[in-house]
Amino acid sequence: MKKSVLIILGLAGLLAGCQTMTPEQRRAADEQTCRSYGFKQKSDAFSNCLLQLDLDRRADRRAWQNRPDFYDMPMVIYQPVYRPVPSTG
């Protein structure tokens, strides 16, 4: 009983970590980041900071999509050939 409860709680914890941010949450996080850099809201510098964060995020996404996948490398499949060893005697 306890083992199954722990497994269920572990799976629930893993799935809870897989949620994505909504656009509103992402915007709020970006605004907080720019404020932490010292930019004042409703200024050109603040707008440029938000723009730069968005462009960086898009560049990261493009780089991730264009990377050569490790699993797409060519696979060499071979079958070893066994030869009987001649007996001496």
DANORRA-V831501 format. One record per residue. N is the residue number from 0. RES is the residue in one letter. SS is DSSP state (helix for helix, strand for strand, loop for the rest). PSI is psi in degrees with one decimal (999 if undefined). OMEGA is omega in whole degrees, -180 to 180 (NA if undefined). Layout:
n | res | ss | psi | omega
N | RES | SS | PSI | OMEGA
N | RES | SS | PSI | OMEGA
//
This chain:
n | res | ss | psi | omega
0 | M | loop | -49.2 | -177
1 | K | helix | -35.8 | -179
2 | K | helix | -42.7 | -180
3 | S | helix | -35.2 | 178
4 | V | helix | -41.3 | 178
5 | L | helix | -38.8 | 178
6 | I | helix | -44.4 | 180
7 | I | helix | -43.0 | 179
8 | L | helix | -38.0 | 178
9 | G | helix | -43.9 | 178
10 | L | helix | -40.5 | 178
11 | A | helix | -39.5 | 178
12 | G | helix | -40.7 | 178
13 | L | helix | -43.5 | -180
14 | L | helix | -33.0 | 179
15 | A | helix | -28.8 | 179
16 | G | loop | -7.0 | -177
17 | C | loop | 6.2 | -178
18 | Q | loop | 149.4 | 179
19 | T | loop | 163.0 | 178
20 | M | loop | 140.7 | 173
21 | T | loop | 161.1 | 177
22 | P | helix | -34.4 | 179
23 | E | helix | -41.6 | 178
24 | Q | helix | -39.5 | 179
25 | R | helix | -42.0 | 179
26 | R | helix | -43.4 | 179
27 | A | helix | -40.1 | 179
28 | A | helix | -40.3 | 178
29 | D | helix | -42.3 | 178
30 | E | helix | -40.8 | 179
31 | Q | helix | -38.9 | 178
32 | T | helix | -46.3 | -179
33 | C | helix | -36.7 | 176
34 | R | helix | -37.2 | 179
35 | S | helix | -23.1 | 175
36 | Y | loop | -11.1 | 178
37 | G | loop | 7.1 | 179
38 | F | loop | 143.7 | 178
39 | K | loop | 140.5 | 179
40 | Q | loop | 152.8 | 179
41 | K | loop | 33.6 | 174
42 | S | loop | 161.7 | 179
43 | D | helix | -37.5 | 180
44 | A | helix | -39.1 | 178
45 | F | helix | -43.3 | 178
46 | S | helix | -41.5 | 178
47 | N | helix | -36.0 | 177
48 | C | helix | -46.2 | 178
49 | L | helix | -42.2 | 179
50 | L | helix | -43.6 | -179
51 | Q | helix | -40.1 | 177
52 | L | helix | -41.8 | 180
53 | D | helix | -42.8 | 179
54 | L | helix | -39.0 | 177
55 | D | helix | -41.0 | 180
56 | R | helix | -41.9 | 179
57 | R | helix | -39.4 | 178
58 | A | helix | -39.9 | 177
59 | D | helix | -41.0 | 180
60 | R | helix | -43.0 | 178
61 | R | helix | -41.2 | 179
62 | A | helix | -38.9 | 179
63 | W | helix | -39.5 | -179
64 | Q | helix | -28.2 | -176
65 | N | helix | 1.4 | -178
66 | R | loop | 146.7 | 176
67 | P | loop | 123.6 | -178
68 | D | loop | 138.9 | 178
69 | F | helix | -36.4 | -175
70 | Y | helix | -8.3 | 180
71 | D | helix | 9.0 | 180
72 | M | loop | 151.7 | -180
73 | P | loop | 144.5 | -179
74 | M | loop | 129.7 | 178
75 | V | loop | 119.7 | 180
76 | I | loop | 127.3 | 179
77 | Y | loop | 159.8 | 178
78 | Q | loop | 118.2 | -179
79 | P | loop | 146.4 | 179
80 | V | loop | 122.8 | -179
81 | Y | loop | 129.6 | 177
82 | R | loop | 138.8 | 178
83 | P | loop | 141.4 | 178
84 | V | loop | 125.8 | -180
85 | P | loop | 137.2 | 180
86 | S | loop | 146.4 | -180
87 | T | loop | 92.9 | 173
88 | G | loop | 999 | NA
//
